[in-house]
Amino acid sequence: MRIYHILLELVIYICIGSLATWLYHRFGKKSLPGKFWVGAFVGTAGAVIISLLASMKDWFTSLMIWLMVPKINGDLYFRINLLAAFIGAILFVYILRRISHNR
């Protein structure tokens, strides 16, 4: 895999994690420890971990590809399952909030 694809996937994961943090903070009306930056880091980690776990199951990968196929001009430019990454980011930001609730 070329370095371009790795960097593109990293940027997409960071964007998904940051978006999940912003949405959680904006609509959940909850504060996070470390404010946006820690939440974005945890959301990005969640996006990566859950996306990788989701790609291990054959049927789940097929379903996600059917739901969201990241193709541009017929070429698959990145292998990120966008839906699974977003769900993972939201889940990890939620867990961060639950862990640090009473601090």
C-alpha positions in Angstrom: 0.0 0.0 0.0 1.3 3.4 -0.9 2.0 6.0 1.8 -0.7 8.2 0.2 -3.4 5.7 1.0 -2.2 5.3 4.6 -2.2 9.0 5.1 -5.6 9.4 3.5 -7.1 6.7 5.7 -5.5 8.3 8.8 -7.0 11.7 7.9 -10.4 10.0 7.4 -10.3 8.3 10.8 -9.3 11.6 12.4 -12.2 13.4 10.7 -14.7 10.7 11.8 -13.4 10.8 15.4 -13.5 14.6 15.5 -17.0 14.7 14.0 -18.2 12.1 16.5 -16.8 14.1 19.4 -18.3 17.3 18.1 -21.7 15.7 17.6 -21.6 14.1 21.1 -20.7 17.4 22.7 -23.1 19.5 20.7 -26.2 17.4 20.9 -25.5 15.4 24.0 -24.9 18.6 26.0 -22.1 16.7 27.9 -18.6 17.9 28.7 -15.7 15.6 28.1 -12.4 15.4 30.1 -9.8 17.3 28.1 -12.6 18.9 26.1 -12.5 18.4 22.4 -9.0 17.2 21.9 -9.1 14.2 24.2 -12.5 13.3 22.9 -11.3 13.5 19.3 -8.3 11.3 20.1 -10.5 8.7 21.8 -13.1 8.9 19.0 -10.3 8.4 16.4 -9.1 5.4 18.4 -12.6 4.0 18.5 -13.1 4.5 14.8 -9.9 2.6 14.0 -10.5 -0.3 16.4 -14.1 -0.9 15.6 -13.5 -0.5 11.9 -10.7 -3.1 12.1 -12.8 -5.5 14.2 -15.8 -5.1 11.8 -13.6 -6.0 8.8 -12.8 -9.3 10.4 -16.2 -10.7 9.8 -17.0 -11.7 6.2 -20.7 -11.0 6.2 -20.4 -7.8 8.1 -17.8 -6.5 5.6 -20.1 -7.4 2.7 -23.0 -5.6 4.3 -20.9 -2.4 5.0 -19.5 -2.4 1.5 -23.0 -2.6 0.2 -24.1 0.3 2.5 -21.1 2.5 1.8 -18.7 1.8 -1.0 -16.0 4.4 -1.0 -15.3 4.4 -4.7 -14.2 7.3 -6.8 -14.5 6.8 -10.6 -14.8 3.1 -10.0 -11.6 2.8 -8.1 -11.4 1.9 -4.4 -9.2 4.6 -3.0 -9.4 3.7 0.7 -10.4 0.6 2.6 -12.1 2.3 5.5 -15.6 1.1 6.4 -17.1 4.6 7.1 -20.2 3.4 8.9 -18.3 1.1 11.3 -15.7 3.8 11.9 -18.3 6.4 12.8 -20.1 3.9 15.1 -16.8 3.1 16.8 -15.9 6.7 17.3 -19.3 7.5 18.9 -19.1 4.4 21.1 -15.6 5.3 22.4 -16.5 8.9 23.1 -19.6 7.7 25.0 -17.5 5.3 27.0 -15.0 8.1 27.8 -17.9 10.2 29.1 -19.3 7.4 31.2 -15.8 6.6 32.7 -15.1 10.2 33.7 -18.7 11.2 34.7 -18.1 11.8 38.4 -14.6 13.4 38.2 
